[in-house]
Amino acid sequence: MIDGVFQFFWVEFCLIVKMSRNSDTMRRIPPGILLIRRIRGRDWSLATYRYVVLFVTFIAYACYHASRKPTSIVKSVLCPDPNRPLGRYPWPIGNVFMKENFMENDITTLRNMGWPPFNGPDGTSKLGEIDVAFLACYALGMYAAGHLGDTLDLRLFLTTGMIGSGIFIGLFGMGYFWNVHVFWYFLVMQMVAGLFQATGWPSVVAVIGGWFGKRKRGLIMGIWNAHTSVGNISGSLLAAAVLEYGWGWSFIVPGAFIVMGGLMVYLFLAAYPEDVGFTCAHGSVSNVEVVPNDQEAIIRKENVEAGEMNVVSKHGSVSRRSIGLLQACLIPGVIPFALCLFFAKLVAYTFLYWLPFYLSQTEIGGEYVSEKSAGNLSTLFDVGGIVGGILAGYVSDKLNARATTAACFIFCGPRHTQFS
């Protein structure tokens, strides 16, 4: 829940910072929107476009996080506990998390032997090195992605990142079918996947900032920010569901989903309001509440064309001043927010990568949970993240005090985790 709260406030802050970043570029209307226009014979309203942008970016970043979960689900299969007894798993009780009969010829063998090179005495260290390599490339890629996103079309940039992520995540899983046992292969696949994954966060934040501006949006952003937890839950359930057919499928299926998400972004994401005839969210038109009907949209676009051609270029692009890393750090609040998110993510990524492994290899009440059940149980952490993010957005809107809301949630966190 605490991670969801800080994620919400970090979204809010990034939206404000991103408003000042971008440069000239040629942009075009997404082909899916063009097709819908021709079928309907008329355009959407500004409010409808905003809902579509929220939905598409929500699905997009949920796909990013879903594709990060497989490594945590398969850890206990790649590096099993040799002291763990085999047999049926009565834990946990209930139809939702109960492990059903699995294919003995595959999972049982892997549970005994693991998968070289991860099944040796240094197996957990190698799994940790893969996680570190992914996150290191992800962190470095975030810096580069922020600058590239300022100069490239965000729709194409996001599409490329999602398809590239899906390909290399799938290639990691193909190591199972190709019988690969070379450590550097898995390391390189994760490193390249981390670079592609870095395209997600800067892009979706920039898109949302362009469409929504500085308007009051706490509850909306709280709901939208649930994409992280929804992605983690979806990725865990998908990877756990196909684990019995071979751990490679736990990577291929989420990889295929993020590729399909990339195609959806290419077809339907209007990354900039100017692409579809509106001004940016910081101009006079987009900050006005819009009645969601087509006639209203037509009137507004006529106003844009008549009175604000000095803002929108002939290609639908807007000239914005890009700022560097040092200037961004000097913006009041950047460093404190970054430090707070650092410690929140320290806990969140520990749970993301190691909670299923811990659950499957820890004796609970004299019994062990299966790999599938451990993956399913780990989703409860993200359920709390969804609730916390939405609640934080609602409270911050009501109180108009974001810092106070964040402080209250973070002070409640240590007491909660101490007794959980």
C-alpha positions in Angstrom: 0.0 0.0 0.0 2.8 2.4 0.9 4.5 1.8 -2.5 1.2 2.6 -4.2 0.9 5.8 -2.3 4.4 7.0 -3.2 3.9 5.9 -6.8 0.8 8.1 -7.0 2.6 11.2 -5.6 5.6 10.5 -7.9 3.3 10.4 -10.9 1.8 13.8 -9.8 5.3 15.3 -9.5 6.6 13.8 -12.8 3.6 15.2 -14.7 4.5 18.7 -13.5 8.2 18.3 -14.4 7.4 16.8 -17.8 5.2 19.7 -18.8 8.4 21.8 -19.5 10.1 19.1 -21.7 9.8 18.4 -25.4 10.9 19.7 -28.8 9.7 20.0 -32.3 8.9 16.8 -34.1 6.5 15.7 -36.8 3.5 13.7 -35.6 0.6 12.0 -37.2 -2.8 10.8 -36.2 -2.7 7.1 -35.1 -4.2 4.8 -37.8 -6.7 3.2 -35.4 -8.2 6.6 -34.6 -8.3 7.5 -38.3 -10.2 4.3 -39.0 -12.7 5.0 -36.2 -13.2 8.6 -37.5 -14.1 7.2 -41.0 -16.5 4.6 -39.6 -18.2 7.1 -37.3 -18.1 10.0 -39.7 -17.2 12.4 -36.9 -14.5 12.9 -34.3 -14.4 12.3 -30.5 -14.7 15.1 -27.9 -11.7 16.2 -25.8 -13.1 14.3 -22.8 -13.4 11.1 -24.8 -9.8 11.4 -26.0 -8.7 11.9 -22.4 -10.5 8.7 -21.4 -8.9 6.8 -24.3 -5.4 8.1 -23.4 -5.9 7.1 -19.8 -7.1 3.6 -20.8 -4.3 3.0 -23.4 -1.5 4.2 -21.1 -2.9 2.2 -18.2 -2.9 -1.0 -20.3 0.6 -0.2 -21.7 2.3 0.3 -18.4 0.4 -2.7 -16.8 2.0 -4.8 -19.6 5.4 -3.4 -18.7 5.1 -4.5 -15.1 3.4 -7.8 -16.0 6.5 -8.7 -18.1 8.8 -8.1 -15.1 7.2 -10.7 -12.9 8.2 -14.0 -14.5 11.7 -14.0 -13.0 10.2 -14.0 -9.5 7.8 -16.8 -10.3 10.3 -19.2 -11.8 13.1 -18.6 -9.3 12.1 -21.5 -7.1 12.0 -23.8 -10.2 15.4 -22.7 -11.5 17.0 -22.9 -8.1 15.0 -25.4 -5.9 15.7 -26.0 -2.2 17.3 -29.5 -2.0 16.0 -30.0 1.5 12.4 -29.3 0.5 10.3 -32.5 0.5 8.3 -33.4 -2.6 4.6 -34.2 -2.6 1.2 -32.6 -2.6 0.7 -29.1 -1.2 -2.2 -28.7 1.2 -1.2 -25.0 1.7 -2.9 -22.6 1.2 -6.5 -23.8 1.7 -9.1 -22.6 -0.8 -10.1 -22.9 -4.4 -8.5 -19.7 -5.5 -4.9 -20.5 -4.5 -5.0 -24.3 -4.4 -2.4 -26.0 -6.5 -4.1 -28.4 -8.9 -2.5 -31.6 -10.3 0.4 -30.7 -12.5 2.4 -32.4 -15.2 4.7 -34.7 -13.3 7.1 -35.3 -16.2 8.4 -31.7 -16.2 7.8 -29.8 -12.9 8.8 -32.7 -10.7 12.1 -33.2 -12.5 12.9 -29.5 -12.3 11.9 -29.4 -8.6 14.5 -32.1 -8.0 17.3 -30.8 -10.2 16.6 -27.2 -11.1 18.0 -25.6 -14.2 21.8 -25.1 -14.7 23.5 -22.7 -14.2 21.1 -21.7 -11.4 20.9 -25.0 -9.5 24.3 -24.9 -8.0 25.3 -23.6 -4.5 25.6 -20.1 -6.0 22.3 -20.3 -7.8 20.5 -17.6 -5.7 23.5 -15.3 -6.2 23.3 -15.7 -10.0 19.5 -15.1 -9.9 20.3 -11.9 -7.9 22.9 -10.9 -10.4 20.3 -11.1 -13.2 18.0 -8.9 -11.3 20.7 -6.4 -10.6 21.7 -6.4 -14.3 18.2 -5.7 -15.3 17.6 -2.9 -12.8 21.0 -1.3 -13.6 20.3 -1.2 -17.3 16.7 0.0 -16.5 18.1 2.9 -14.4 20.6 3.9 -17.1 18.0 3.6 -19.8 15.6 5.8 -17.9 17.9 8.7 -18.3 18.4 8.2 -22.0 14.7 7.4 -22.5 13.7 10.7 -21.0 15.9 12.7 -23.5 14.8 10.5 -26.4 11.2 10.9 -25.5 11.6 14.7 -25.7 12.8 14.5 -29.3 10.9 11.5 -30.8 7.2 10.7 -31.3 6.1 9.2 -28.0 3.7 6.9 -29.7 6.4 5.3 -31.8 8.9 5.4 -29.0 6.6 3.6 -26.6 5.6 1.1 -29.3 9.2 0.3 -30.0 10.0 -0.1 -26.3 7.1 -2.5 -25.7 7.8 -4.7 -28.7 11.5 -4.8 -28.0 10.8 -5.7 -24.3 8.4 -8.5 -25.4 11.0 -10.0 -27.8 13.9 -10.2 -25.3 11.7 -11.4 -22.5 10.4 -14.1 -24.8 14.0 -14.9 -25.8 14.8 -15.4 -22.1 12.0 -18.0 -22.0 13.2 -19.6 -25.2 16.3 -20.7 -23.3 14.1 -23.4 -21.8 13.1 -24.8 -25.2 16.6 -24.4 -26.7 18.1 -26.1 -23.7 20.4 -23.1 -22.9 22.5 -23.5 -19.8 25.0 -20.6 -20.3 24.7 -17.8 -17.7 25.7 -15.0 -20.0 22.8 -15.7 -22.3 20.2 -15.1 -19.6 22.2 -12.1 -18.3 22.3 -10.4 -21.7 18.6 -11.0 -22.4 17.7 -9.3 -19.1 20.1 -6.4 -19.7 18.7 -5.7 -23.1 15.1 -6.1 -21.8 15.9 -3.6 -19.1 17.0 -1.0 -21.6 13.7 -1.5 -23.6 11.7 -1.4 -20.3 13.1 2.0 -19.5 11.0 3.5 -22.3 7.8 3.0 -20.5 7.7 5.3 -17.5 9.0 8.5 -19.1 6.7 8.0 -22.1 3.4 7.4 -20.3 4.1 10.3 -17.8 4.8 12.6 -20.7 1.6 11.6 -22.5 -0.6 12.1 -19.4 1.1 15.4 -18.6 0.4 16.6 -22.2 -3.3 15.7 -21.9 -4.1 16.7 -18.4 -1.8 19.5 -17.4 -2.0 20.9 -13.9 -5.7 20.4 -13.3 -7.0 18.8 -10.1 -6.6 15.1 -10.8 -5.8 13.2 -7.5 -8.5 10.6 -7.7 -8.1 10.1 -11.4 -4.4 9.7 -11.1 -4.8 7.4 -8.1 -6.9 5.1 -10.2 -4.7 5.3 -13.2 -1.6 4.7 -11.1 -3.0 1.3 -10.2 -1.4 0.1 -13.5 1.7 -0.9 -11.6 -0.1 -3.2 -9.2 -2.5 -4.5 -11.9 0.5 -5.4 -14.1 2.2 -7.2 -11.2 -0.9 -9.1 -10.4 -1.5 -10.0 -14.0 2.1 -11.0 -14.6 2.1 -13.2 -11.5 -1.1 -15.0 -12.4 -0.1 -15.5 -16.0 3.4 -16.8 -15.2 2.1 -19.1 -12.5 -0.7 -20.4 -14.6 1.6 -21.7 -17.4 4.5 -22.7 -15.2 3.4 -26.4 -15.2 3.9 -26.6 -18.9 7.5 -25.5 -18.6 9.1 -22.3 -17.1 9.8 -20.9 -20.5 6.1 -20.3 -21.1 6.1 -18.1 -18.0 8.2 -15.6 -20.0 6.8 -16.1 -23.5 3.2 -15.5 -22.5 3.8 -12.1 -20.8 6.2 -11.2 -23.6 3.4 -11.8 -26.1 1.0 -9.7 -24.1 3.4 -6.7 -24.1 3.9 -7.0 -27.8 0.2 -6.9 -28.3 0.0 -3.9 -26.0 2.6 -2.2 -28.2 0.5 -2.7 -31.3 -2.5 -1.2 -29.4 -0.4 1.8 -28.5 0.6 2.3 -32.1 -3.0 2.0 -33.4 -4.8 4.1 -30.7 -2.6 6.3 -28.6 -2.8 10.0 -29.5 0.4 11.0 -27.7 -0.2 14.7 -28.1 -3.4 16.7 -28.1 -2.1 18.6 -31.1 -2.2 15.3 -33.1 -5.9 15.3 -33.1 -6.6 19.0 -33.3 -6.5 20.2 -29.7 -4.0 22.5 -27.9 -1.7 21.1 -25.3 -3.1 20.8 -21.8 -1.3 23.9 -20.6 -3.1 26.1 -23.2 -6.4 27.9 -22.8 -8.5 25.4 -24.5 -7.6 22.1 -22.8 -7.8 23.5 -19.3 -11.5 24.2 -19.7 -14.0 21.5 -18.8 -15.5 20.0 -21.9 -19.0 18.8 -22.5 -18.5 15.3 -23.9 -20.2 15.6 -27.3 -18.9 15.8 -30.8 -20.3 19.3 -31.6 -18.3 20.7 -28.7 -15.2 19.1 -29.9 -15.7 20.6 -33.4 -16.2 24.1 -32.0 -13.0 23.8 -29.9 -10.9 22.6 -32.8 -12.2 25.5 -35.0 -11.1 27.9 -32.2 -7.7 26.2 -32.2 -7.3 26.6 -35.9 -8.5 30.2 -36.0 -6.8 31.7 -32.9 -3.9 29.6 -31.8 -1.9 28.7 -35.0 1.1 30.3 -33.4 1.2 27.5 -30.9 0.5 24.5 -33.1 2.7 24.0 -36.2 1.5 22.8 -39.5 2.6 19.2 -38.5 0.7 19.4 -35.2 3.8 19.8 -33.0 4.5 22.2 -30.2 7.8 23.8 -29.4 8.7 23.3 -25.8 12.0 23.9 -24.0 13.9 20.8 -22.9 15.7 20.9 -19.6 18.7 18.9 -18.5 19.4 16.7 -15.5 20.9 19.4 -13.4 18.1 21.8 -14.0 15.6 19.1 -13.2 17.3 18.4 -9.8 17.2 22.1 -9.0 13.4 22.1 -9.3 12.0 22.3 -5.7 10.9 19.0 -4.5 12.7 16.7 -7.0 15.4 15.4 -4.7 13.1 14.9 -1.6 10.5 13.0 -3.8 13.3 11.0 -5.4 14.7 10.0 -2.0 11.3 9.0 -0.7 10.5 6.9 -3.8 14.0 5.3 -3.6 13.2 3.8 -0.2 9.6 2.9 -1.2 10.9 1.1 -4.3 13.6 -0.6 -2.2 10.9 -2.5 -0.4 8.6 -2.8 -3.4 11.2 -4.4 -5.7 12.3 -6.7 -3.0 8.8 -8.1 -2.8 8.4 -8.0 -6.6 11.5 -10.2 -7.2 11.8 -12.4 -4.1 8.4 -12.8 -2.4 7.2 -15.8 -4.5 10.6 -17.5 -4.0 10.5 -16.8 -0.2 6.9 -18.2 0.1 7.7 -21.4 -1.9 10.8 -22.2 0.0 9.7 -21.3 3.5 7.9 -23.9 5.7 4.5 -22.5 6.8 2.7 -24.5 9.5 4.8 -27.6 8.7 3.9 -27.4 5.0 5.2 -25.8 1.8 3.2 -23.9 -0.8 3.7 -24.8 -4.5 5.4 -22.5 -6.9 2.0 -21.7 -8.5 0.4 -21.0 -5.1 3.4 -18.8 -4.1 3.0 -16.7 -7.2 -0.7 -16.3 -6.6 -0.3 -15.4 -3.0 2.3 -12.8 -3.8 -0.4 -10.8 -5.6 -1.9 -9.8 -2.3 0.9 -7.3 -1.8 -0.2 -5.5 -5.0 -3.8 -5.6 -4.0 -2.8 -3.3 -1.1 -1.0 -1.1 -3.6 -4.1 -0.6 -5.6 -6.2 0.3 -2.5 -3.5 2.6 -1.2 -3.0 4.5 -4.4 -6.7 5.2 -5.0 -7.2 6.1 -1.3 -4.2 8.5 -1.4 -5.6 10.2 -4.5 -9.0 10.7 -3.0 -7.7 12.0 0.3 -5.3 14.4 -1.4 -8.1 15.8 -3.5 -10.3 16.3 -0.5 -7.6 17.8 1.8 -5.6 19.5 -1.0 -2.5 18.5 0.9 -0.4 16.0 -1.0 2.7 16.1 1.3 0.6 15.6 4.4 -1.2 12.6 2.9 2.0 11.0 1.8 3.6 11.5 5.3 0.6 10.0 7.0 0.7 6.9 4.8 4.5 6.4 5.2 4.2 6.7 9.0 1.5 4.0 9.1 3.7 1.7 7.0 6.3 0.6 9.6 3.7 -0.2 12.2 1.7 -2.2 9.6 4.7 -4.2 8.4 5.9 -4.9 11.9 2.8 -6.9 12.8 2.1 -8.4 9.3 
